[in-house]
Amino acid sequence: MKKKASYHKKEWIVFEEVFKINPQTVTSYAAHLKDKDYLREYLKENLGIKNCPPQEVVFIYKKGNMKLCYNIFPLETLAKKIFRKIIKNPSWAVRVNQDVKKRSNRMFKIGKGIFRFYLSKLTNQQLYELYQKWQNAYLNMHVSGWFGNLADYEGAFTKYLSQYLEKKIKSTKLSFSIPEILNILTQQKELSHLQKEEVDILCILKILLSSKRLKELFLKESAREINQKLPSVSSKIDRLLDNHVKKYGWLSYQFEGPGWSREYFIKRLKELIKTGTNPDNSIKEIKNRIKEAIQNQKKLIKQLEIDKKHQELFRIYGEIVFLKGYRKDALFFGCYSRDFLLKEVAKRVNLPLRLLRYVYFDEMEEVILKGKTSKSLLRERFNYHVYYYQEGKGKKILVGKEAQRFVQNLKWKEIKIKKVHELKGMPASPGKVKGIVAIIDVPEEMKKMRQNNILVSEATSPDLLPAIKKASAIITNVGGITCHAAIVSRELGIPCIIGTKIATKVLKDGDLVEVDAEKGIVKILKRKNETRSNHLERDHES
């Protein structure tokens, strides 16, 4: 007879480290406000998950960065329940995906609504009511990420579909690899916000290239000078650029900004002109890539004789991947729109925005309506503090030495790193390349990125996109099929391996590696004998 697993078993892991982040942004993932437990409500009422140990999450904040930590046992138990429910009842997963998109769309709608107000003219009460609307949309949107993130925890969904394809492919003579087939079968028809931005900037490029004067301006002058001269040279391009910034500047805002500026898009246009990009051909290529994948989908379904249930499972998998990117965009737009509110609040209570972001959701009423804040407490939180959440029991916010003792007393899972010659992870986008490693976690490190380097990161984010576009492959420590690196690499057709756990710890800038994103293997071909700088030797605290 099997022993019943103990719900009190506790062993903690640092799941990922996220840079430039704050409680107003991420604590919503496991939010508990007054008498409302958003995560418990989502898991029990929306997903209908029963008989699962309560989730425990710890957010460790230090100097503007955060480590997201989980109690492994309840997390893994929940992940298994979600995965099994998808396989057993695909129509349930279809409904959940629809709900995720609905919540994301509401975030976009509420966020856009903020820009219709002259915030400085609102009373404190009106400002608080607007913040409450934003907060409710944001919390409901963010908590829905638990479904997509855990549906493929440790690659469970990917392995299931890959094994199914492996059996089917044996009786055929297909030249595609399993990761390639998986990519084709899960391709979505809808363009992502990133792809839409690419198409729209190419449309601006097309108009720009029709004018010899404009083309010369963009080739000869710096981005700053172009920005100054453009209104008098071409009011049309000037207006189109302004609209483009409003429409897409937030895509790189992430959690604290800044977003993409006019000068950033001007630099993009300069680069496109310099490289001789044909806008019509490039737009056609983006659209044809999706069109061809959809056509290949139909052929593969017929060739492999994929049954109706598995056709639906492949669609669900593809939707989960697409919606992770879509929800992430809603998250970033939420942060972008929120900061307009917070800037107004910061002015009224005489508090730096950096510190106001360390006020928790249920503390905002006191701050906005009564102006009650403690700068010293918020500085303490910025320097080092912990948010501990236990499903059904609430939260604790600990600062300073009390927070440090709490973290030290947790039992942490040991991760031993041995000397290795190859790394293993999960294929996210197929392909095989060799290249020189560049380890990049934050935008400040992008200056070392060269064309065709292998980008290695804890986890990529939109503000690393200029470096990503130069990469011949991407390798990350963390992530599943729904992570940023997986989504962007598929869109750009870059080989990508995710979830290696230790890539940034065993690889160094300048190492020569081979990335085999068909098998999920990174081979170290040649080491560069130089000491990695301190900021690249970051390790998880435990």
C-alpha positions, -999 to 999 in steps of 0.1 A, spaced: 0 0 0 14 34 -10 21 59 17 -1 90 15 20 121 7 23 146 35 8 180 27 33 194 53 64 183 34 84 215 27 113 220 4 118 253 -13 133 262 -47 142 295 -63 122 293 -94 136 324 -111 152 357 -105 134 387 -121 151 421 -125 136 456 -120 104 444 -104 82 454 -74 53 443 -52 28 464 -72 37 443 -102 43 407 -91 26 400 -58 -7 399 -77 4 364 -88 -5 352 -53 -25 380 -40 -45 381 -7 -64 413 0 -84 417 32 -109 388 30 -103 378 -6 -77 352 -17 -74 356 -55 -53 325 -61 -75 302 -40 -106 316 -58 -90 310 -92 -78 274 -85 -109 262 -66 -137 281 -84 -124 289 -119 -103 258 -125 -122 235 -102 -90 219 -87 -98 199 -56 -78 179 -31 -46 198 -37 -22 209 -9 -23 247 -4 2 266 -25 30 284 -8 50 312 -24 78 334 -12 88 366 -30 123 378 -19 129 415 -28 163 430 -28 174 464 -42 148 464 -70 151 427 -80 131 397 -69 135 360 -65 103 339 -69 103 308 -47 80 279 -43 73 251 -19 80 223 -44 56 196 -33 22 215 -35 34 232 -68 43 199 -84 10 183 -72 -10 212 -87 9 210 -120 2 173 -123 -35 179 -116 -38 206 -142 -19 185 -168 -40 154 -162 -72 174 -164 -62 188 -198 -56 153 -212 -87 139 -197 -110 168 -205 -97 190 -234 -129 210 -236 -122 222 -200 -88 235 -212 -104 253 -242 -128 271 -218 -99 281 -195 -79 295 -224 -109 315 -235 -111 329 -199 -74 338 -199 -79 358 -231 -110 375 -217 -91 385 -185 -62 399 -206 -86 419 -228 -102 434 -198 -68 445 -186 -62 462 -220 -96 479 -218 -92 492 -182 -56 503 -189 -66 522 -220 -95 538 -200 -69 555 -177 -57 576 -206 -91 591 -211 -88 610 -177 -70 642 -168 -56 625 -137 -45 658 -121 -81 670 -121 -95 639 -103 -103 641 -66 -84 616 -43 -116 596 -41 -120 594 -79 -83 586 -82 -87 557 -57 -118 544 -75 -99 544 -108 -70 526 -91 -94 500 -77 -108 493 -112 -73 489 -125 -63 467 -95 -92 443 -99 -85 438 -136 -48 434 -130 -52 408 -102 -77 387 -121 -55 388 -152 -22 380 -135 -35 351 -114 -47 333 -146 -11 327 -154 -10 298 -130 -29 277 -156 -5 283 -186 26 282 -165 18 248 -149 2 231 -178 36 223 -191 56 223 -158 89 204 -163 78 199 -199 50 174 -191 27 185 -219 55 188 -244 67 153 -236 32 139 -239 27 153 -274 62 145 -285 58 109 -275 25 108 -294 42 122 -325 71 97 -321 48 68 -324 30 83 -354 62 93 -372 76 58 -372 52 47 -400 60 77 -422 90 90 -441 87 126 -430 118 148 -431 106 170 -402 120 165 -367 95 162 -338 102 198 -325 95 211 -360 63 191 -363 52 203 -328 59 239 -338 38 235 -370 9 217 -353 7 244 -326 10 275 -348 -17 301 -343 -33 322 -370 -33 354 -350 -3 377 -351 12 386 -317 16 422 -307 53 419 -315 46 407 -350 20 434 -355 45 460 -345 70 446 -370 45 448 -398 35 484 -389 71 497 -387 77 481 -421 47 500 -434 63 532 -421 95 522 -438 77 517 -471 64 553 -470 98 566 -459 117 549 -488 94 566 -513 111 600 -504 147 605 -514 150 634 -490 137 613 -461 159 583 -470 190 606 -470 180 621 -437 178 587 -420 210 575 -435 232 605 -428 219 619 -395 219 605 -359 186 593 -343 186 624 -321 190 648 -350 164 630 -371 140 632 -342 145 670 -340 143 676 -378 115 652 -387 84 675 -379 96 701 -404 108 675 -430 77 652 -430 47 658 -408 32 625 -421 61 603 -409 63 624 -377 27 617 -370 30 580 -379 60 577 -355 40 593 -327 11 569 -332 36 540 -334 51 549 -300 16 552 -284 5 519 -300 36 498 -292 60 518 -270 47 498 -239 58 465 -254 92 468 -237 79 486 -206 79 454 -187 75 462 -149 90 496 -144 99 510 -178 110 529 -197 92 518 -229 104 522 -264 108 559 -274 106 577 -308 144 575 -309 144 538 -305 120 534 -335 140 558 -355 171 537 -349 151 507 -360 142 524 -392 178 535 -398 189 499 -394 163 486 -418 173 512 -444 210 504 -439 205 467 -443 185 472 -475 153 457 -461 125 454 -486 93 462 -466 69 444 -490 90 413 -490 94 413 -452 57 418 -445 49 390 -469 75 368 -452 59 374 -417 24 366 -430 35 337 -452 54 320 -424 21 317 -405 1 308 -437 26 281 -447 25 267 -411 -13 265 -412 -12 247 -446 15 223 -433 -7 217 -402 -35 203 -424 -11 181 -444 5 167 -412 -28 160 -395 -38 140 -426 -4 123 -431 0 113 -394 -37 104 -391 -40 125 -359 -73 117 -341 -98 144 -331 -88 144 -294 -51 149 -301 -59 176 -328 -77 195 -300 -48 189 -276 -23 203 -302 -46 234 -306 -48 238 -268 -10 236 -265 -6 262 -292 -32 285 -275 -14 282 -242 19 293 -258 2 322 -277 -18 333 -246 12 333 -224 27 360 -247 -7 377 -249 -12 377 -212 24 389 -207 16 418 -230 -14 426 -209 8 425 -178 32 450 -193 5 472 -205 -10 470 -170 23 482 -155 26 509 -181 -10 523 -175 -7 518 -137 24 540 -135 4 570 -149 -18 566 -119 11 561 -95 29 591 -107 -1 613 -99 -4 596 -64 34 601 -58 31 638 -65 2 642 -41 18 623 -12 53 636 -19 68 602 -24 93 589 -51 76 566 -76 103 540 -69 92 538 -32 54 540 -40 57 508 -60 66 491 -26 32 500 -12 10 468 -13 -24 468 -29 -45 468 3 -24 497 16 -32 520 -13 -65 532 2 -46 547 32 -20 563 9 -44 578 -17 -73 589 6 -53 598 38 -18 604 25 -4 580 51 30 566 41 62 557 58 93 564 37 116 546 61 95 514 59 93 516 21 131 521 19 135 490 41 112 471 18 132 482 -12 165 472 4 153 437 15 120 422 23 99 391 19 63 385 10 51 351 21 18 337 8 0 305 19 -32 296 1 -62 299 23 -42 314 52 -31 348 40 2 366 38 31 379 58 52 409 49 86 408 66 114 433 64 151 435 73 166 410 97 132 393 104 129 387 66 165 373 65 158 349 94 126 337 77 145 329 45 174 312 63 150 290 82 133 276 51 146 242 39 161 248 4 166 222 -22 203 218 -30 213 222 -66 249 209 -71 267 222 -101 294 199 -115 319 206 -142 300 198 -174 308 196 -211 272 197 -222 238 211 -209 204 197 -213 171 217 -216 138 217 -234 137 225 -272 115 256 -277 123 265 -313 141 240 -336 175 244 -353 212 237 -348 240 263 -347 274 271 -333 284 304 -318 300 325 -292 283 330 -258 271 364 -246 254 363 -211 228 390 -209 202 394 -182 196 431 -182 196 458 -209 228 473 -196 246 441 -207 234 443 -243 263 464 -254 285 432 -255 261 414 -279 275 409 -314 257 396 -345 252 358 -343 263 354 -307 245 328 -286 224 347 -261 224 331 -227 201 344 -200 183 336 -167 151 344 -187 147 368 -216 123 398 -215 110 423 -241 136 449 -231 163 425 -244 148 424 -279 176 443 -296 200 416 -284 176 388 -292 174 400 -328 212 397 -332 212 361 -317 217 330 -337 203 310 -308 189 315 -272 196 295 -241 179 302 -207 180 289 -172 143 289 -166 111 287 -185 86 264 -202 69 265 -236 51 296 -225 81 317 -215 92 348 -233 122 332 -249 102 303 -263 75 325 -277 99 351 -293 123 325 -307 93 307 -325 82 340 -339 116 350 -352 127 314 -362 157 314 -338 168 280 -323 161 281 -286 167 258 -256 149 267 -223 150 254 -187 187 243 -185 186 256 -149 224 262 -149 234 278 -182 244 312 -168 264 295 -140 285 271 -162 289 291 -194 310 323 -197 312 351 -222 333 341 -251 327 303 -248 322 285 -281 291 263 -280 269 242 -302 232 245 -297 211 216 -309 175 227 -304 162 195 -320 174 175 -290 177 202 -263 215 198 -259 242 225 -256 277 213 -262 307 233 -249 332 232 -277 358 256 -264 362 276 -232 374 312 -232 399 314 -203 389 346 -185 372 353 -152 336 362 -153 328 396 -137 310 396 -104 277 406 -118 277 374 -140 284 352 -110 251 358 -94 238 329 -74 205 322 -57 203 331 -20 191 304 3 
